[in-house]
């Protein structure tokens, strides 16, 4: 008589930033789960229809829609059990977090999230979160990014940094194109992504510039937005150059 092995739990990551996708992949690679990644709400809907997703890790700001709207849609669908939802995003204030909780979100992780906190959240979610409280989403971070975000794992930090250095040329190209076209929406999206990436790499000044870029682009201040982008792109170029030497 043979014993039938159960399949590992299925986790879906909805995140359009390749660097953050890679961070999550590295963080969860030792856990007994199947991780599927997608970069748009449309892709997430397709995968949610075809895969037995038990846990959804979702950003809020996607190129083709809102992660919040997808969460609300999943809670309203009675045809199949909704996956447990963890929102994994930056710039979430108290009011938005309350709205997310009302929409059925189990936990909110604030980017940049430390590796240990992410792993703990996923382990607890898959172990049976309804029987316990979600982990604290506000963990104090140390100054050293390796300890603050990667649980002291230097190799993991190095792998993540290498992924970011490969992504920076594409970020520079996208930012320059958006600046040339006066596309504040695209610059806001780029700032939103880079603020977490740069914080996790241990560069607080460029991270703050990215945060300011997101805010000013969202406020519809084109001249200020373009000025901030020029400052941020200088930091990205310097990081890219130092990383390749």
C-alpha positions in Angstrom: 0.0 0.0 0.0 1.4 3.4 -1.0 0.9 6.6 0.9 -0.2 9.5 -1.3 1.7 12.6 -0.6 -0.2 15.9 -0.4 0.9 18.7 -2.7 2.8 21.6 -1.1 0.6 24.7 -0.5 0.3 27.1 -3.4 1.3 30.7 -2.9 0.7 33.4 -5.5 2.8 36.6 -5.5 1.2 39.6 -7.3 4.1 42.1 -7.7 5.2 44.0 -10.8 8.7 45.0 -9.6 11.2 42.3 -10.6 13.6 43.2 -7.7 10.8 42.7 -5.1 9.7 39.5 -6.9 13.3 38.2 -6.6 13.5 39.1 -2.9 10.3 37.1 -2.1 11.6 34.1 -4.1 14.9 34.2 -2.2 13.1 34.6 1.1 10.7 31.7 0.6 12.8 29.2 -1.3 13.5 27.0 1.7 9.9 26.7 2.7 7.8 23.7 1.5 5.5 25.6 -0.9 4.9 26.3 -4.5 5.5 30.0 -5.3 3.9 31.4 -8.5 4.7 35.0 -9.5 2.7 37.4 -11.7 3.0 41.1 -12.5 -0.6 42.2 -13.3 -4.1 41.9 -11.9 -5.2 40.2 -15.2 -2.5 37.5 -14.8 -3.5 37.1 -11.1 -7.1 36.5 -12.0 -6.1 33.8 -14.6 -3.9 32.0 -12.1 -6.5 32.2 -9.3 -8.9 30.5 -11.6 -6.6 27.7 -12.5 -4.4 27.1 -9.4 -5.5 26.0 -5.9 -4.0 29.2 -4.3 -4.0 29.1 -0.5 -2.2 32.4 0.1 -2.1 35.5 -2.0 0.7 38.1 -1.5 -0.3 41.2 -3.3 1.0 44.7 -3.9 -1.6 47.4 -4.2 -0.4 49.4 -7.1 -0.3 47.4 -10.4 0.0 48.6 -14.0 -3.5 47.4 -14.9 -5.4 47.9 -11.7 -5.6 47.9 -7.9 -4.7 45.1 -5.6 -7.4 46.3 -3.2 -10.1 45.8 -5.9 -8.8 42.3 -6.5 -9.0 41.5 -2.8 -12.6 42.8 -2.7 -13.5 40.8 -5.7 -12.1 37.6 -4.2 -14.1 38.1 -1.0 -17.3 38.6 -3.0 -16.8 35.4 -5.1 -18.7 32.5 -3.5 -18.0 29.9 -6.2 -14.8 28.7 -4.4 -13.0 29.4 -1.1 -11.0 32.6 -1.3 -7.3 32.4 -0.5 -5.9 34.0 2.5 -4.7 37.5 1.5 -1.6 39.3 2.7 -1.1 42.8 1.2 2.6 43.5 0.6 2.9 47.2 -0.2 4.4 50.6 0.8 2.7 53.9 1.7 -0.2 52.3 3.6 -1.7 54.7 6.2 -4.0 53.8 9.0 -7.2 54.5 7.1 -6.2 52.4 4.2 -5.1 49.5 6.4 -8.5 49.6 8.1 -10.2 49.4 4.7 -8.0 46.5 3.7 -9.0 44.6 6.9 -12.7 45.3 6.1 -12.0 43.9 2.6 -10.9 40.5 4.1 -7.2 41.1 4.1 -5.6 39.0 6.9 -2.3 40.8 7.2 -0.6 44.0 5.9 3.2 44.0 5.4 4.7 47.4 5.0 7.5 47.6 2.4 10.4 47.3 2.9 9.7 44.2 5.0 12.4 42.3 6.8 13.0 38.8 5.6 12.3 37.2 9.0 8.9 39.0 9.2 7.9 37.9 5.7 8.9 34.3 6.4 7.1 34.3 9.8 3.9 35.7 8.2 3.9 33.1 5.4 4.6 30.2 7.8 1.8 31.3 10.1 -0.6 31.8 7.3 -0.1 28.4 5.8 -0.1 26.7 9.3 -3.6 27.9 10.1 -3.9 31.7 10.6 -7.5 31.7 11.7 -6.5 30.1 15.0 -4.1 32.9 15.9 -3.4 36.5 15.6 -1.4 37.8 12.6 2.2 38.8 13.4 3.1 42.4 14.2 3.6 44.2 10.9 5.7 47.0 12.4 9.1 45.5 13.3 12.0 47.8 14.2 14.7 47.6 11.6 18.5 47.8 12.4 20.8 50.2 10.5 22.6 47.4 8.7 20.3 46.3 5.8 21.7 42.7 5.9 20.4 42.3 9.4 17.4 44.6 9.0 15.9 43.0 5.9 17.8 39.7 5.3 18.0 38.2 8.8 21.8 38.5 8.7 22.1 36.4 5.5 24.9 38.0 3.5 24.5 35.6 0.6 20.8 36.4 0.3 21.5 40.1 0.4 24.2 39.7 -2.3 21.9 37.8 -4.6 19.1 40.4 -4.2 21.6 43.3 -4.8 22.8 41.6 -8.0 19.1 41.4 -9.2 18.7 45.1 -8.5 21.8 46.1 -10.4 20.5 44.2 -13.4 17.2 46.1 -13.1 18.6 49.6 -12.6 19.3 50.2 -16.4 15.7 49.3 -17.2 14.5 51.7 -14.4 16.7 54.5 -15.8 15.3 53.9 -19.3 11.7 53.9 -18.0 12.3 57.0 -15.9 13.9 58.9 -18.8 11.1 58.0 -21.1 8.5 59.0 -18.6 10.3 62.3 -18.0 10.6 63.0 -21.7 6.8 62.4 -22.1 5.9 64.3 -19.0 4.2 61.1 -17.7 3.8 61.7 -14.0 1.8 58.5 -13.5 4.7 56.4 -14.7 7.2 58.3 -12.6 4.9 57.9 -9.5 4.9 54.1 -10.1 8.7 54.0 -10.5 9.2 56.0 -7.3 6.8 53.7 -5.5 8.9 50.6 -6.5 12.3 52.2 -6.0 11.7 53.5 -2.5 11.5 50.0 -1.1 14.3 48.6 -3.2 16.7 51.3 -2.2 15.8 51.1 1.5 16.4 47.3 1.4 19.8 47.9 -0.2 20.8 50.3 2.6 20.6 53.6 0.7 18.3 55.9 2.7 18.9 59.2 0.8 18.0 57.8 -2.7 15.1 55.9 -1.0 13.8 59.2 0.3 14.2 60.8 -3.1 12.1 57.9 -4.6 9.5 58.5 -1.9 9.4 62.2 -2.7 9.2 61.4 -6.4 6.1 59.2 -5.8 4.5 62.0 -3.7 5.2 64.8 -6.1 4.2 62.9 -9.2 1.0 61.9 -7.4 0.3 65.5 -6.6 0.6 66.5 -10.2 3.7 68.7 -9.9 5.5 68.1 -13.2 8.4 70.5 -12.8 9.2 69.4 -9.3 8.7 65.8 -10.3 11.2 66.1 -13.2 13.7 67.8 -10.9 13.5 65.1 -8.3 13.9 62.4 -11.0 17.1 64.0 -12.2 18.5 63.7 -8.7 17.3 60.2 -8.2 18.7 59.0 -11.6 22.1 60.3 -10.6 22.1 58.1 -7.5 20.9 55.1 -9.6 23.8 55.6 -12.1 26.3 55.9 -9.3 25.0 52.7 -7.6 25.1 50.9 -11.0 28.7 52.1 -11.6 29.9 51.1 -8.2 28.2 47.8 -8.4 29.9 46.9 -11.6 33.4 47.8 -10.6 
